[in-house]
Amino acid sequence: MPLEDKQARRLVEREIAKHSIDYALLTVAVINHVAYLGGTVAPLRGMMGRDVDIRREMDLICEAIKSIKGVNDVVNDARIIG
């Protein structure tokens, strides 16, 4: 894996962490400047996850990922629970 892809993956993971979702089972890979999201995501438990539209959050995450240097496209195959 090229160094640029590793750096981009770290930036993608940081962007995901900014949002109110449970991403513990989310897989992230960046290959040839394309970010791949797989696994599952869900709203956070408790007060933090209340009133969170998980589909909208994932759309926001994908848009933010596209603006990361070193990422040209996003493939979102993550399954949404909840």
N, C-alpha and C positions, 0 to 999 in steps of 0.2 A: 504494500500500500504506500503510495507516495506521501511524502511529508505534508504536502498541501492538503490532502484528503484527511489526514489525522488531525491537523489543526482545524479544519472546517468541521469535522465531527465534534470536536470539543466545543466549538462555538455554537453548533446546533444544540448540543446537550445543555449548554448554559441558557440558551433561549427557551428551551422547553421548561427548564426549572423555574422560570419567571412566572409561569401560568399556574392557575389553581386547578391542577389535574393530578390524579394519581398516575404517574408514569413509571412505576416500579417494574412493570412487565412490558414496557415499550423498548423495542430494539431500534438502534440508530446506526446507520452505516452511510459513509460517503464514498462513492466509487466514481472516479472520473468526473468529479464535480457535480454529481447527482446525489442528493440526499434521499435515502430510503428509510421510511418509518414503518415498522411492523410491530407485531405483538398486540397488546391490548392497552387501552387507557380507560379511565373511569373518573368520575368526580371524586374529590377528596372527601373523606368521611368527616362528619361533624359540621360545625358552623362554617368552616372554610369552603366546604363543597356545596353548601346550600345555595340554591338559586343560580348555579353555574350551568350554562348551556354548553355542554361538552363538545357538541358539533361546532358551535361558533368558536370555541377556544381552539379547536384543532384547525379551523380555517385561518384564524389569526396567527397561529403558530406557523402554518405553512407559508403564509404571506411573509412573515418575519424571516423565516429561513431563506426564502428566495432573495432577500436583500443582503444576506451574509456574503462577504467576499470569499470566493472560492466555491460557491454553490450556484449552479446555473439552473437547476430544476429540482423539484421535490416529487417523490413518489410516495403517496400516503396509503399504505395498506394496513394501517392500524385498525383493529376492531374496537368499537366503542361499546362499553358496558355501562348501562345505567342511563 
